[in-house]
């Protein structure tokens, strides 16, 4: 049974990725090196962060790099916010009497600002801050606090977090809300990968905090709906999500019990994008079985539709998607898209005049 949880901070409880990325680009610019796109940064950045700078700027002393980084990052603290589900999960831990710890590379001064601004600091029993190499501290943390490894779970968003959990002999859970993508996290083989802490809460509630989580007793295909939505200029809407390996796709989701597929489609589009749709037409059905692009093993039956947006599109994403774009069908096919979306787009393309 899980009685103790060690959290990472950045990308697990708070979203500081944009601020860290921008500060890192400032460092690169000061060293007269080309700046990185966000995708490049997420692919390259690692912990301990000293390894990242050894690869990128081996000729610049670490002390100088830190001066540049802090000069920019200290001005970006207001942009750091709590991630969706973080506070709810911490309150859940408190209500269950679970001890909570923090193991993070974040500087104590920044943690103090962020913890107060987000209100999350009061839910952490003991923070360990400014830790460059977490594997070097995990055993001491377990010993200092009398934590039994079999009753302790480490939750983080980076390979270094999962590697630290394994080094300490504790359980591990990776979240897709931070720095590393799905394939990076899979490479470190965590016990569990979840989209966000809300999903982990559901797992722990169902299992009664037992770990490893019991295998599901029923493994049946899951029916889903999704739509390629056109605007008045015949552009289509693509969204990018963590759970599909950070690839682009169409909005949609699961059909609820007692809900017909068209009603489910309208509801999912409204929840995920804030859009109302009309002119709904069925396109095709796809099987999606054990896709490596999806963050967990699943068997989906994908009911694909086309539709038109009602009025001027004002997209407001919920916490399932990271960003959106309106593109022509040809532009959309050229994007890094998941395979089911590619099949749908190619199907639509063959039917366009």
C-alpha positions, -999 to 999 in steps of 0.1 A, spaced: 0 0 0 12 35 -8 18 56 23 44 81 11 47 101 -22 77 119 -34 69 145 -60 90 163 -85 79 199 -88 85 213 -123 62 197 -148 46 175 -122 29 200 -99 36 233 -116 40 244 -152 72 263 -155 82 248 -189 76 281 -209 96 301 -184 125 277 -183 125 273 -221 126 311 -226 154 315 -200 174 287 -216 170 304 -250 183 336 -234 214 317 -222 219 303 -257 216 338 -272 242 352 -248 265 324 -259 258 333 -295 242 299 -302 209 293 -321 178 293 -299 156 262 -297 120 257 -305 99 244 -277 98 209 -292 136 209 -296 140 220 -260 118 192 -247 137 167 -268 171 179 -256 167 190 -220 176 165 -193 184 162 -157 209 167 -141 208 200 -161 246 202 -160 246 174 -186 224 195 -209 247 224 -208 278 202 -212 263 191 -245 251 225 -256 277 249 -243 308 229 -232 330 260 -235 311 282 -211 317 279 -174 287 268 -154 289 299 -131 284 321 -162 255 300 -175 237 303 -141 242 341 -141 225 343 -175 198 319 -166 188 335 -133 189 370 -149 160 360 -171 142 333 -151 137 355 -120 116 379 -141 93 351 -152 80 338 -119 45 352 -124 41 329 -154 46 298 -133 12 283 -124 -2 251 -108 -9 223 -132 -45 211 -136 -53 184 -110 -23 193 -88 -40 209 -59 -69 184 -60 -44 155 -59 -24 170 -30 -56 176 -11 -65 140 -18 -32 128 -3 -38 150 28 -73 135 33 -59 100 31 -30 106 55 -4 101 29 30 117 37 42 140 9 78 150 0 93 171 -27 126 163 -45 134 190 -71 162 208 -88 143 241 -84 163 268 -65 148 275 -29 142 311 -37 121 303 -68 103 275 -49 93 299 -22 78 323 -47 60 295 -67 48 276 -37 32 307 -22 17 319 -55 2 285 -63 -8 276 -28 7 242 -31 35 245 -6 13 239 24 6 204 12 42 193 12 54 178 44 91 181 36 107 197 5 142 189 -7 152 218 -30 180 226 -53 190 190 -58 210 187 -90 213 149 -91 183 132 -74 198 97 -76 225 109 -52 199 120 -26 171 94 -28 185 69 -3 193 96 23 157 109 20 142 74 25 165 69 56 160 104 71 122 100 70 119 63 77 102 56 44 97 20 34 105 17 -3 76 -7 -9 52 19 5 67 49 -14 58 63 -48 79 88 -68 59 109 -93 77 129 -120 77 141 -156 113 133 -166 135 102 -172 157 113 -143 127 111 -119 120 75 -130 156 66 -129 158 80 -94 128 60 -83 144 28 -96 177 37 -79 159 41 -46 139 9 -50 106 28 -48 76 27 -71 74 51 -101 47 70 -120 54 93 -149 30 121 -158 27 136 -193 23 172 -181 59 183 -182 92 182 -200 97 147 -214 75 131 -240 60 97 -241 89 79 -258 114 94 -235 95 83 -205 89 48 -218 126 44 -223 130 46 -185 102 20 -180 81 36 -152 56 14 -134 28 35 -147 23 64 -171 -7 87 -167 -19 117 -186 -22 138 -155 -26 135 -117 -63 133 -120 -60 100 -138 -36 88 -111 -61 97 -84 -87 76 -101 -63 47 -102 -54 50 -65 -91 54 -55 -101 23 -74 -72 2 -60 -75 14 -24 -39 27 -27 -26 -7 -34 5 -9 -57 11 -23 -82 -23 -15 -94 -45 -45 -100 -50 -55 -136 -84 -46 -151 -109 -75 -150 -125 -64 -183 -105 -57 -214 -130 -47 -241 -127 -23 -271 -136 14 -263 -159 32 -287 -149 68 -294 -160 97 -316 -139 124 -333 -144 150 -360 -124 168 -386 -139 203 -382 -139 227 -411 -142 265 -408 -157 289 -434 -124 290 -452 -123 252 -456 -94 249 -431 -95 221 -406 -88 221 -368 -59 201 -354 -50 198 -317 -19 185 -301 -20 164 -269 4 147 -245 -14 114 -246 -8 109 -284 30 112 -282 27 150 -286 14 144 -321 -14 164 -338 -49 150 -342 -86 157 -341 -107 165 -310 -129 138 -297 -134 112 -270 -153 83 -255 -190 77 -258 -208 76 -225 -232 49 -215 -267 57 -229 -253 84 -252 -257 82 -290 -226 88 -310 -236 122 -325 -245 135 -291 -212 123 -277 -194 140 -306 -211 174 -299 -203 171 -262 -167 161 -267 -161 189 -292 -177 214 -269 -157 203 -238 -124 201 -256 -126 232 -279 -156 253 -269 -169 250 -304 -204 241 -316 -206 221 -348 -232 215 -375 -234 195 -408 -221 164 -391 -214 136 -416 -201 101 -408 -168 95 -426 -153 61 -416 -146 37 -388 -111 27 -377 -96 1 -354 -68 14 -332 -53 -15 -314 -21 -14 -292 -10 19 -308 25 29 -297 15 65 -304 -10 64 -275 3 67 -240 -12 34 -227 -22 1 -241 -57 4 -255 -81 -9 -281 -103 19 -296 -131 18 -322 -128 52 -338 -160 66 -353 -147 95 -375 -169 123 -387 -166 156 -406 -184 187 -395 -186 225 -399 -180 250 -371 -209 272 -361 -201 309 -365 -167 324 -361 -144 299 -343 -132 309 -309 -113 279 -297 -107 275 -260 -89 243 -251 -94 224 -219 -65 207 -202 -65 177 -226 -48 196 -254 -17 218 -255 -23 239 -287 -44 241 -318 -41 252 -354 -64 258 -384 -48 244 -416 -57 234 -451 -61 196 -455 -28 196 -474 -10 215 -447 -25 192 -420 -13 161 -438 22 175 -437 21 180 -399 34 154 -374 0 137 -370 -11 105 -354 -19 76 -377 -57 76 -373 -58 113 -382 -36 107 -412 -60 80 -425 -90 104 -420 -73 133 -437 -62 112 -467 -98 99 -469 -111 135 -470 -85 146 -495 -95 119 -520 -131 133 -519 -123 170 -523 -128 185 -558 
